[in-house]
Amino acid sequence: MDHNTIIRERRSIYTNMFSGEKVDDRIVSEMLENARWAPTHRLTEPWRFVIFTGDGLAKLGDFQAQAYLQREGDEADPAKQKKLQEKPLECSHVIAIGMHRDERESVPEVEEICSVACAVQNMWLTASAHRIGCYWSTGGITFYEGVNDFFGWGPEDRLLGFLYLGMPKSDRWPEGRRSGMEDKVRWER
């Protein structure tokens, strides 16, 4: 596919659309290599990734369920706890997305977050080119305090969500829905 097609056909493919077939680790490695080439102010390369697959998916699910239970205590919803535990098991791979905060305070945090987002977009476009389903979620434990140790990150780092990967059940790729750019762009000449 050419680059315009890849960009315009990138979609969020959710876990209920996954077939259970495993994504080849070589493609995940290609996704990570392409993430490496995202824009990065002052070459800080703030992206950090932890890939869960195989038995690692259950480990992630167990951790999420426990973190939720610990945070919510008696107010915990058993259905939500179960969902956090089981959702990773619906995937071939789950990639935890982290941002390492550079010590140089002259690099604004928003630039580091944007750089990580560009790296994730590179991974997502690579997955789409291979017709691998994925989506980026900032749900679950993303904004919980004290989860960084599980991912091997420091306290200055931030969990920015998870990229869920799986092979789609169908060869039929979802249609895109976007409105035109006329109301979103102004040219000054």
C-alpha positions in Angstrom: 0.0 0.0 0.0 1.1 3.5 -0.6 1.5 5.9 2.3 -1.8 7.8 1.7 -3.7 4.5 1.7 -2.1 3.3 4.9 -2.8 6.6 6.7 -6.3 6.9 5.5 -7.2 3.2 6.3 -5.8 3.2 9.8 -8.6 2.1 12.1 -9.3 1.3 15.7 -10.0 -2.5 15.7 -11.2 -3.5 19.2 -10.6 -6.7 21.0 -14.2 -8.0 20.3 -13.1 -8.0 16.6 -9.9 -10.1 17.3 -9.8 -13.7 16.0 -7.5 -15.1 18.6 -4.8 -15.7 16.0 -1.4 -14.5 17.1 0.5 -11.6 15.5 4.0 -12.6 14.4 6.6 -11.1 16.8 8.6 -10.0 13.8 5.8 -7.6 12.8 5.7 -6.3 16.4 9.5 -5.8 16.2 9.0 -3.9 12.9 6.4 -1.7 14.7 8.9 -0.9 17.4 11.6 -0.1 14.9 9.3 2.3 13.2 8.4 3.9 16.5 12.1 4.7 16.9 11.9 7.1 14.0 9.2 9.4 15.5 10.1 13.1 15.9 11.9 13.8 19.1 12.8 17.2 20.4 16.5 17.3 21.4 16.7 13.6 20.6 15.3 12.7 24.1 13.5 9.6 22.6 11.0 9.6 25.5 9.0 6.6 24.4 9.1 3.5 26.5 7.3 0.2 25.7 6.7 -3.0 27.5 5.3 -5.8 25.3 3.0 -8.4 26.9 2.3 -11.6 25.0 1.9 -15.3 25.9 1.9 -15.8 29.7 2.7 -12.1 30.0 -0.9 -11.2 29.1 -2.2 -13.0 32.2 0.4 -11.3 34.3 -0.8 -7.9 33.0 -4.4 -8.8 33.6 -3.7 -9.9 37.1 -1.8 -6.8 37.9 -4.5 -4.5 36.5 -7.2 -6.3 38.5 -5.2 -6.1 41.7 -4.3 -2.4 41.2 -8.0 -1.7 40.7 -9.0 -3.6 43.8 -6.3 -1.9 45.9 -7.4 1.5 44.7 -11.2 1.0 45.0 -11.3 -1.3 48.0 -14.9 -2.0 49.1 -16.2 0.2 46.3 -14.6 -2.1 43.6 -17.0 -3.3 40.9 -16.4 -7.1 40.4 -17.4 -6.8 36.7 -14.8 -4.1 36.1 -12.2 -6.0 38.0 -12.9 -9.1 35.9 -12.8 -7.0 32.7 -9.4 -5.6 33.6 -8.1 -9.1 34.3 -9.5 -10.7 31.2 -9.2 -8.0 28.5 -5.5 -8.6 27.8 -6.3 -12.3 27.2 -8.3 -11.3 24.2 -5.2 -10.0 22.5 -2.1 -11.4 20.8 0.0 -8.6 22.3 -0.5 -5.6 24.5 2.0 -2.8 24.4 2.2 -0.6 27.5 3.0 2.9 26.3 5.3 5.0 28.6 6.9 8.4 28.5 10.3 8.9 30.1 10.6 12.5 31.3 13.9 13.9 30.3 15.9 15.6 33.1 16.5 18.7 30.9 13.7 21.0 32.0 14.0 23.0 28.8 12.1 20.3 26.9 8.4 20.9 27.8 6.5 17.8 28.9 3.9 18.3 26.2 6.6 17.9 23.6 7.6 14.6 25.1 4.0 13.4 25.2 3.6 14.4 21.5 6.7 12.6 20.6 5.4 9.4 22.2 2.1 9.9 20.4 4.0 10.1 17.1 5.9 6.9 17.9 2.6 5.1 18.7 1.1 6.4 15.4 4.1 5.0 13.6 3.4 1.6 15.2 -0.3 1.8 14.4 0.4 2.6 10.8 2.7 -0.3 10.5 0.1 -2.6 12.0 -2.5 -1.3 9.6 -0.2 -1.9 6.7 0.0 -5.5 7.8 -3.8 -5.6 8.4 -3.3 -6.2 12.1 -6.0 -4.9 14.3 -5.1 -2.5 17.1 -6.2 0.4 19.2 -4.8 2.7 21.8 -6.7 2.8 25.1 -6.1 5.2 28.0 -8.6 3.3 30.2 -8.0 0.9 33.0 -5.0 1.6 35.2 -3.5 4.3 32.9 -3.7 7.1 35.4 -3.3 5.2 38.6 -0.5 6.3 41.0 2.2 3.8 41.8 2.0 1.5 38.8 5.3 2.4 37.2 7.3 -0.2 39.1 5.4 -3.0 37.4 6.6 -1.7 34.0 10.1 -1.1 35.2 9.8 2.7 35.0 10.8 5.4 37.3 8.5 7.8 39.3 9.1 10.6 36.7 7.8 8.4 33.9 4.2 8.3 32.8 2.0 5.5 31.6 0.1 6.8 28.6 -2.1 3.8 27.9 -2.0 0.5 26.1 -1.9 -0.5 22.4 -4.0 -3.7 22.0 -3.0 -5.9 19.1 -4.8 -8.9 17.4 -5.6 -10.4 14.1 -9.1 -9.3 12.9 -11.8 -11.9 12.6 -12.7 -10.7 9.2 -10.9 -9.6 6.0 -13.4 -6.8 5.8 -11.7 -3.6 7.1 -14.0 -1.0 8.6 -14.8 2.1 6.7 -13.5 5.4 7.9 -15.7 8.3 9.0 -14.2 11.8 9.0 -15.7 15.1 8.0 -14.0 17.4 5.6 -11.2 19.8 6.5 -13.0 23.0 5.3 -14.1 24.0 8.8 -10.9 23.0 10.5 -8.3 24.8 8.4 -7.7 28.5 7.6 -5.0 29.6 5.1 -3.3 32.9 5.5 -1.4 34.1 2.5 
